[in-house]
């Protein structure tokens, strides 16, 4: 077995030796990383700052857009509130118009009752007049015409 193989076997069996060596010389890890890592593909502090600035700007844009959208929604809400107020006003107006129509209906009902009373009175008067005229017809038919003429002449002299 070669020396290299023996060292390799000891290191595999006892990794604490590697830890002790790295503690004594930590720069070995850094050197190993430099050899293994392609630094040209990693981001620098400046790259990270640029990336953070870009992300912040994008978030600011998104926030502005949300603010604009919120303002628009607030405007829409205000418009709906205005429309609701207008509808409430219109409803109040319709209620007042309904009350007016109710009053007018009551007045028409009163007028109808008065006309009905007037119709009853006219019916009563017609009945009364019909009875009186019927009485006069009986008198005219029952009396002799010369007696009737004499009666009319006497009444005319009396009133004059």
C-alpha positions as CSV (number, residue, x, y, z in Angstrom):
1,X,0.0,0.0,0.0
2,X,1.3,3.4,-0.9
3,X,1.8,6.3,1.4
4,X,-1.0,8.2,-0.3
5,X,-3.4,5.4,0.2
6,X,-2.4,5.0,3.9
7,X,-3.0,8.8,4.5
8,X,-6.3,8.6,2.7
9,X,-7.4,5.6,4.8
10,X,-6.4,7.4,8.1
11,X,-8.3,10.5,7.1
12,X,-11.4,8.5,6.2
13,X,-11.2,6.6,9.5
14,X,-10.4,9.7,11.6
15,X,-12.0,12.8,10.1
16,X,-11.3,14.7,13.3
17,X,-7.7,15.1,12.0
18,X,-9.1,17.2,9.2
19,X,-11.1,19.3,11.6
20,X,-8.0,20.0,13.7
21,X,-6.1,21.0,10.6
22,X,-8.8,23.4,9.5
23,X,-9.0,24.9,12.9
24,X,-5.2,25.6,12.8
25,X,-5.3,26.9,9.2
26,X,-8.9,28.1,8.3
27,X,-7.6,29.9,5.2
28,X,-7.4,26.5,3.6
29,X,-11.2,26.4,3.4
30,X,-11.2,29.8,1.7
31,X,-8.6,28.8,-0.8
32,X,-10.5,25.6,-1.5
33,X,-13.7,27.5,-2.1
34,X,-11.9,29.9,-4.4
35,X,-10.7,27.0,-6.5
36,X,-14.1,25.2,-6.5
37,X,-16.5,28.1,-6.9
38,X,-16.9,30.1,-10.1
39,X,-16.9,33.6,-8.7
40,X,-17.8,35.1,-12.0
41,X,-21.3,33.5,-11.7
42,X,-21.9,34.5,-8.1
43,X,-23.6,37.8,-7.2
44,X,-21.6,40.6,-5.6
45,X,-22.8,43.0,-3.0
46,X,-23.5,45.6,-5.7
47,X,-25.5,43.0,-7.6
48,X,-27.5,42.3,-4.5
49,X,-28.1,46.0,-3.8
50,X,-29.3,46.5,-7.4
51,X,-31.6,43.5,-7.1
52,X,-33.0,44.8,-3.8
53,X,-33.5,48.3,-5.3
54,X,-35.3,46.7,-8.3
55,X,-37.5,44.7,-6.1
56,X,-38.3,47.7,-3.9
57,X,-39.2,49.8,-7.0
58,X,-41.5,47.0,-8.2
59,X,-43.2,46.8,-4.8
60,X,-43.6,50.5,-4.8
61,X,-45.2,50.3,-8.3
62,X,-47.5,47.6,-7.1
63,X,-48.4,49.6,-4.0
64,X,-49.1,52.6,-6.1
65,X,-51.4,50.5,-8.3
66,X,-53.2,49.1,-5.3
67,X,-53.6,52.7,-4.0
68,X,-55.0,53.8,-7.3
69,X,-57.3,50.8,-7.4
70,X,-58.4,51.5,-3.8
71,X,-59.1,55.2,-4.7
72,X,-61.2,54.0,-7.7
73,X,-63.1,51.7,-5.4
74,X,-63.6,54.5,-3.0
75,X,-64.9,56.7,-5.8
76,X,-67.3,53.9,-6.9
77,X,-68.4,53.5,-3.3
78,X,-69.1,57.3,-3.0
79,X,-71.0,57.2,-6.3
80,X,-73.1,54.3,-5.0
81,X,-73.7,56.2,-1.8
82,X,-74.8,59.2,-3.8
83,X,-77.1,57.0,-5.9
84,X,-78.6,55.5,-2.7
85,X,-79.2,59.0,-1.3
86,X,-81.0,60.0,-4.6
87,X,-83.1,56.8,-4.4
88,X,-84.0,57.6,-0.8
89,X,-85.0,61.1,-1.9
90,X,-87.1,59.7,-4.7
91,X,-88.7,57.2,-2.3
92,X,-89.6,60.1,0.1
93,X,-91.1,62.0,-2.8
94,X,-93.2,59.0,-3.8
95,X,-94.3,58.5,-0.2
96,X,-95.4,62.2,-0.1
97,X,-97.2,61.7,-3.5
98,X,-98.9,58.6,-2.1
99,X,-100.1,60.6,0.9
100,X,-101.4,63.2,-1.4
101,X,-103.3,60.6,-3.5
102,X,-104.7,59.2,-0.3
103,X,-105.9,62.6,0.7
104,X,-107.4,63.1,-2.8
105,X,-109.1,59.7,-2.6
106,X,-110.6,60.7,0.7
107,X,-111.8,63.9,-0.8
108,X,-113.4,62.1,-3.7
109,X,-115.0,59.6,-1.3
110,X,-116.5,62.6,0.6
111,X,-117.7,64.1,-2.7
112,X,-119.2,60.8,-3.7
113,X,-121.0,60.6,-0.4
114,X,-122.4,64.1,-0.9
115,X,-123.5,63.2,-4.4
116,X,-125.2,60.1,-3.1
117,X,-127.0,62.2,-0.5
118,X,-128.0,64.7,-3.2
119,X,-129.3,61.8,-5.3
120,X,-131.4,60.5,-2.4
121,X,-132.8,64.0,-1.8
122,X,-133.6,64.3,-5.5
123,X,-135.3,60.9,-5.5
124,X,-137.3,61.9,-2.4
125,X,-138.2,65.2,-4.1
126,X,-139.2,63.5,-7.3
127,X,-141.3,61.1,-5.4
128,X,-142.9,64.0,-3.5
129,X,-143.5,66.0,-6.8
130,X,-144.8,62.9,-8.5
131,X,-147.4,62.4,-5.7
132,X,-148.4,66.0,-5.9
133,X,-148.7,66.1,-9.6
134,X,-150.7,62.8,-9.5
135,X,-153.0,64.5,-7.0
136,X,-153.5,67.5,-9.4
137,X,-154.2,65.2,-12.3
138,X,-156.9,63.5,-10.3
139,X,-158.4,66.9,-9.4
140,X,-158.3,68.0,-13.1
141,X,-159.8,64.8,-14.3
142,X,-162.3,64.7,-11.5
143,X,-163.5,68.3,-11.7
144,X,-165.4,69.8,-14.4
145,X,-163.4,72.2,-16.6
146,X,-165.6,75.2,-15.8
147,X,-165.2,74.6,-12.1
148,X,-161.5,74.4,-12.5
149,X,-161.4,77.6,-14.5
150,X,-163.4,79.3,-11.8
151,X,-161.0,78.1,-9.1
152,X,-158.0,79.3,-11.0
153,X,-159.6,82.7,-11.6
154,X,-160.4,83.0,-7.9
155,X,-156.8,82.1,-6.9
156,X,-155.4,84.6,-9.4
157,X,-157.6,87.4,-7.9
158,X,-156.6,86.4,-4.5
159,X,-152.9,86.8,-5.1
160,X,-153.3,90.1,-7.0
